[in-house]
Amino acid sequence: MTTTSGLPSPGGLTFPLPSRIPAAAYDELLARVLPQAREQRVWNPSDGPLPSLFVSHGAPFTLDDPQWLGDLFAWAQSMPKPRAIVVISAHWEQAPVAISGAAAGSPLYYDFSGFHPRYKTLPYATPDATDLARRLTGLLGRTPVHEFADRGLDHGAFIPLMAMYPAADVPVVQLSMPNLDPSALLKLGARLRPLREEGILVLGSGFMTHSFAVFRQPELAADTTAFDEWAVDALARGDADALSDYRNKAPGVAVAHPTADHFVPLLLTVGAANDPGSAVSAIDRMVMGNSTRSVQLT
């Protein structure tokens, strides 16, 4: 099992080595890649539909992990720069479905605590996304979609995007999960599918495994690994039914996902794909006993 560099624990897991300066790895990424990020070629219709993505987003410590940041940036660079991004995060459940503030530079929603204060000062001021908000409202039906103008992107959205599109030059709207029902999110993803043909990236943000118990009991990494392997197999088969019924079908689920919120955004990604069996792993690494697997589908 591959792990991030850092300090080994007695149980064999490896924990990220904290920098003296919080988010120093992110500072270094910006210094290294900003010109390349700004010059990335923007999608055009001849590129065909963008893929749909599922990203394991991590907590603020992602910004201290140079490999994770570099992998996210390289992944984004492997595609044309999207015209806009729609993201659904594990951290916003709201019914009926709603959208985040679309105004340029909407303040971020720092929905975490217990970390160094600097993490709550890092900006990610994206451009005006009013056109995207209007397009989403049209796609999602006749019922008006409420815009929470005072709710910016939460960390499930902005942390991976800070690494993927560090120039903050792509309009972004976050969509709430109306509930945690996998089949409902499959259907929501299918409704968003046409956006991919318009150069709009559809991104589900969660975590392939999301266990805090493994921090205290490193031997439980056997369960998170088993769940990850099962998910890879189900994705390879395009088995949306098995993924939807993961509570009954997947090994290690009680450890890997004691709650549903970080797994079910994957179903949005699968629903938005034309080919549910097309999943390719862009990131495949175990960090602190959890799978950071991130995938794209066409």
N, C-alpha and C positions, 0 to 999 in steps of 0.2 A: 504494500500500500504506500503510495507516494504522499508525502506530507510537506507542509510549508517549512521553510527554514526557521529555526527558533530554538527554544529551550525544551529538551525532552523531559517528559513527566515520568514518574516512576512506573506508570502503567504502559509506557511505550508510545503514547500519543505525543505529538509535537505542537507546541503552542507558539503563536507568533511572538517574536522578540520585539518588545515595544521600543520605538525610537525615543531618543531624548526629546525630540520635538514631535508632538502629535501631528499626523498627516504629512510627515516629512517625505514619505515615498510619493505622495500625491504632488507635493511641491516639485519634486524631482521630475515627475512625469510631465507636468506642465512646462517646465524649463526645457525639456527635451523634445516634446512633440507638438507644441502649439502651432508652429508654422505649418507642419504637415497636416494637422487637423483642419486648419483654416482653408488649406488648398485642396482638401479632398473633393474629388469630382462628385457633383450632385447628380442624383438619379435623373434619367430621362426615359421616355416611354420605350425606347429601343432596348433598354435593359430588361424589360419584362417585369413581372411582379416581384417585389421584394419578398424575402422569406418572412415567416413569423418566428419570433424568438421567445425562448424561455431562459431567463437568467437567474442564477442563484446570487442574490444581491449582497448578502453579508451585512454585518453591522458596521459602525464607523471604523472598526479596526481594519476593514478592507483597505482603507486609505493609508495604512501603514505597511501593506504587503505589496512590494514592487512586482512580484510575479503575477499576482492576481490583477493588479492594475494594468500591467503590460499585456496580459492575455486578453482582457476586455478591450483595450485599445486596438490590438491587432485584429481582433474579431470584427470590430466596427470598420476597420480599414479594408477588410476583405470584401466589403460590399460598397456600392455607391452610397454617398451620403443621402439619407432620406430627406424628402421635402418637409416632412413633419413626423412626429412620433405620438402614438397612442399607447399609454402604459397602464396596466392594471397591476396593483401591488397587493401583497399579502396584508398590508397594514390599513386598508380602507374597505370596510364593509358598510354599505349604505343602500337602503332600498327606499324608493325605486332608484334605478341606476342614476348616478349624478356625475358631474365633471368638476374638476378643479378650476381655479381661477385661470383665465386665458389671457389676461393682460400681460404685456411685456414686463419682465422682471418681477412677476408675482413672488412675494417672499416665500422662502421654503418653510415647510412644516417640519420642525426638528422634533420628531416624535420619539425621542429616546432620552435616557437619563443615565447617570452613573459613569459618564465618560468625561474626558478632559473638556473644559469649556471651549477650547478652540474649535472643536467639531461643529459647534453651533454658531460659528462666525464665518465658516466657509461659504461663499456665495455660489449660486448657479443660476444666473439671471438669463433666462431664455427669451427669445423674441416673442412678439405678439402672436397668439395662436387663435385669434377670433375666428378666422376662416375655418380652421380645423374644428373648433367647437360647434360652429354652424353646421358643418358637414356631418359631425357625429349626431347632432340633434335630428337631422334629417334621416340618418340611417336607423336610428333607434326607435322610430315609431312616431305616432301622432301625439302621444302624451309628452308634454314639455319636459325636457331634461333640465333639472335644476343645476345652475352653476354656483358652486360655493366659492364666490369671488375672493373670500378671505382665507381660503385653504389652498396653499401652494402644494408643490410636490412633496411627498413624504420620503423618508430615507430609502424605502424600497424602490422608489423611482430615481431619486437624484443621485444616490451613491453610485450605482452602476453607470448612469449616464454621464457623471462627472469624468469617469474613466473612458467611456466609449466615445463621447463627443465633448472633449474638454474645452473646446472653443465656445461652448454654450450658444451655438449659432443655428440650432434647429428648433422650431416651435414644438412645444410638448403640451399635451393635455393628459391628465390622469383621469381614468374612468374608475368609478367605484365598482366593487363586486356587489351585486344586488343580494347575494347570499353565498353560502359556501357549498352549494349543491353542484357536484361536478357536471351533471348533465345540463344544468342551466348555464354553466360557464362554457360548455361546448357550444351550445346554441348561440350564446353571446359572441363567441369567437367567430362562428359562421356568419353572423350579421356584419362583422367587421371585415370579413374576407375581401370584399371589393376594394377596400382602401389600399390593399397591397398593390393593386394594379395602377394606383394613382401615385405610387412612390411614397406611400405613408407606411412607416414601420409599425407593426403590431407587436407589442412586447408584453409578455407575462413575466412578472417578477416575484419570485418566492425563494425557495431553497429546496434542492432535491432531497435532502434530509435535514431535519430541524430538531435536533435533540440537545437539550441541556443536560440530561441525565448522563450522557457519555462523558461530559467534563469531569464528573465525580466518579464514574465507573468506566474507565477506559476499555474494559473488556466488552462493553456494549457496542463498540465499533463493529463487532461481528454482525450485529443487527442492522446498523446503518449501511454496511457494505452489502448485506443480503438484499435490503430494500433497493439500493441503487442498482444492483445487478438485475433485479426483477424489472425495474422500471425501464432499463435499457432494452431488455428483451421485449417487453410489451410495446415500447415505441418502435422497435425494429419491425414488429409484426403489424404495426398500425392498429393495435387492438385498443380502440377507444373505450370499448365496453369494459375491458379489464382495468384500464386506468381509472375509469369512473367508479368501479367497484373495488378500488384498492384496499379499502378497509377489510374486505373479506378475502381478497386474493393475494395480497402482498405479504411476504415474510418480513418479520421485524417491524411491522407497522406501528406497534404500540410504543416502541422506542423511537423510531425514525420520525414519526409524525403524531405525537400525542394530541395535537389539534390539527385541523384541516387547513388552516389559512395559508400555510407556506407551500402546500402541495397543489392545491386546486388551481392556482394561476396557470399551471402547466396545461390544464384542460382548455383554457382560452386559446393558448398557442396552438394546440392540436386542432381545435375547432376552426381556427383562422387559416389552416393549411389546406391546400388543394389535395395533397397526398399525405395522409396521416402516417404512412410508413416511411416517410422520407427523412426522418430525424438523423441529424449528424451532430455529434458532440463537439462543440467548439472549445469547451473547457472540461477537463476531467481530472479532478484532484480532490484528495481528502484533506480537509483542514480542521483541526481540533475535533477529529472523529466524525465529521460530517462531510457529505458529498457536496462539492460546489459545482456539480455537473450542470452545464448550460448548453442548450441545444437550439438548432435552427431547423425549420421544416419548410418545404416548398409546396 
